[in-house]
Amino acid sequence: SAGITKNITFHSYRRTFATLQAAAGTDIRTIQSIMAHKSITTTQRYIKVVDANKREASKKITLTWKD
């Protein structure tokens, strides 16, 4: 009824959860533990997404100097 046509899998929910946790500032080791990732490099993928989003957001800020 919401008009969503994309196939959303269980893994999609997991990725969203991990990415939102990273965006909220949750420690990477905590996310790793919650997600039960054996390797921290798996968890780092979610952090890279958040870091990229932060970089893009900061590019939109312009500073002007008043004399």
BALOBA-1460 file (C-alpha; in Angstrom, 3 decimals):
// residues 67
<rec num="1" residu="s" x="0.000" y="0.000" z="0.000"/>
<rec num="2" residu="a" x="3.042" y="2.299" z="0.421"/>
<rec num="3" residu="g" x="4.034" y="1.859" z="-3.209"/>
<rec num="4" residu="i" x="7.432" y="0.353" z="-2.428"/>
<rec num="5" residu="t" x="8.455" y="-1.899" z="-5.289"/>
<rec num="6" residu="k" x="12.077" y="-2.629" z="-4.345"/>
<rec num="7" residu="n" x="12.770" y="-6.118" z="-3.032"/>
<rec num="8" residu="i" x="14.009" y="-5.578" z="0.531"/>
<rec num="9" residu="t" x="15.898" y="-8.513" z="2.000"/>
<rec num="10" residu="f" x="16.926" y="-9.327" z="5.548"/>
<rec num="11" residu="h" x="20.464" y="-8.307" z="4.591"/>
<rec num="12" residu="s" x="19.141" y="-4.873" z="3.541"/>
<rec num="13" residu="y" x="17.792" y="-4.388" z="7.053"/>
<rec num="14" residu="r" x="21.138" y="-5.420" z="8.551"/>
<rec num="15" residu="r" x="23.055" y="-2.996" z="6.316"/>
<rec num="16" residu="t" x="20.660" y="-0.182" z="7.159"/>
<rec num="17" residu="f" x="20.946" y="-0.893" z="10.878"/>
<rec num="18" residu="a" x="24.756" y="-0.918" z="10.783"/>
<rec num="19" residu="t" x="24.936" y="2.252" z="8.692"/>
<rec num="20" residu="l" x="22.517" y="4.091" z="10.974"/>
<rec num="21" residu="q" x="24.491" y="2.987" z="14.022"/>
<rec num="22" residu="a" x="27.694" y="4.307" z="12.446"/>
<rec num="23" residu="a" x="25.983" y="7.588" z="11.540"/>
<rec num="24" residu="a" x="24.795" y="7.913" z="15.131"/>
<rec num="25" residu="g" x="28.385" y="7.620" z="16.332"/>
<rec num="26" residu="t" x="28.285" y="4.109" z="17.748"/>
<rec num="27" residu="d" x="31.782" y="2.697" z="18.286"/>
<rec num="28" residu="i" x="32.921" y="0.435" z="15.451"/>
<rec num="29" residu="r" x="33.741" y="-2.436" z="17.835"/>
<rec num="30" residu="t" x="30.243" y="-2.252" z="19.265"/>
<rec num="31" residu="i" x="28.733" y="-2.409" z="15.780"/>
<rec num="32" residu="q" x="31.025" y="-5.328" z="14.948"/>
<rec num="33" residu="s" x="29.828" y="-7.172" z="18.046"/>
<rec num="34" residu="i" x="26.136" y="-6.493" z="17.408"/>
<rec num="35" residu="m" x="26.435" y="-7.547" z="13.761"/>
<rec num="36" residu="a" x="28.533" y="-10.620" z="14.693"/>
<rec num="37" residu="h" x="31.165" y="-9.776" z="12.097"/>
<rec num="38" residu="k" x="34.270" y="-11.912" z="12.490"/>
<rec num="39" residu="s" x="36.439" y="-9.305" z="10.794"/>
<rec num="40" residu="i" x="36.519" y="-5.594" z="11.587"/>
<rec num="41" residu="t" x="37.051" y="-4.925" z="7.867"/>
<rec num="42" residu="t" x="33.496" y="-6.075" z="7.203"/>
<rec num="43" residu="t" x="32.205" y="-3.518" z="9.702"/>
<rec num="44" residu="q" x="34.461" y="-0.793" z="8.282"/>
<rec num="45" residu="r" x="32.457" y="-0.869" z="5.054"/>
<rec num="46" residu="y" x="29.577" y="0.798" z="6.881"/>
<rec num="47" residu="i" x="31.865" y="3.419" z="8.386"/>
<rec num="48" residu="k" x="33.208" y="4.292" z="4.915"/>
<rec num="49" residu="v" x="29.658" y="4.950" z="3.725"/>
<rec num="50" residu="v" x="29.062" y="7.298" z="6.648"/>
<rec num="51" residu="d" x="32.429" y="9.040" z="6.156"/>
<rec num="52" residu="a" x="31.667" y="9.587" z="2.474"/>
<rec num="53" residu="n" x="28.272" y="11.073" z="3.370"/>
<rec num="54" residu="k" x="29.916" y="13.421" z="5.885"/>
<rec num="55" residu="r" x="32.459" y="14.564" z="3.292"/>
<rec num="56" residu="e" x="29.709" y="15.294" z="0.775"/>
<rec num="57" residu="a" x="27.702" y="17.198" z="3.378"/>
<rec num="58" residu="s" x="30.696" y="19.311" z="4.389"/>
<rec num="59" residu="k" x="31.310" y="20.270" z="0.745"/>
<rec num="60" residu="k" x="27.922" y="21.977" z="0.748"/>
<rec num="61" residu="i" x="28.988" y="24.416" z="3.457"/>
<rec num="62" residu="t" x="30.408" y="27.719" z="2.330"/>
<rec num="63" residu="l" x="31.975" y="30.224" z="4.654"/>
<rec num="64" residu="t" x="31.816" y="33.934" z="4.069"/>
<rec num="65" residu="w" x="33.934" y="36.477" z="5.882"/>
<rec num="66" residu="k" x="32.500" y="39.745" z="7.111"/>
<rec num="67" residu="d" x="34.883" y="42.661" z="7.358"/>
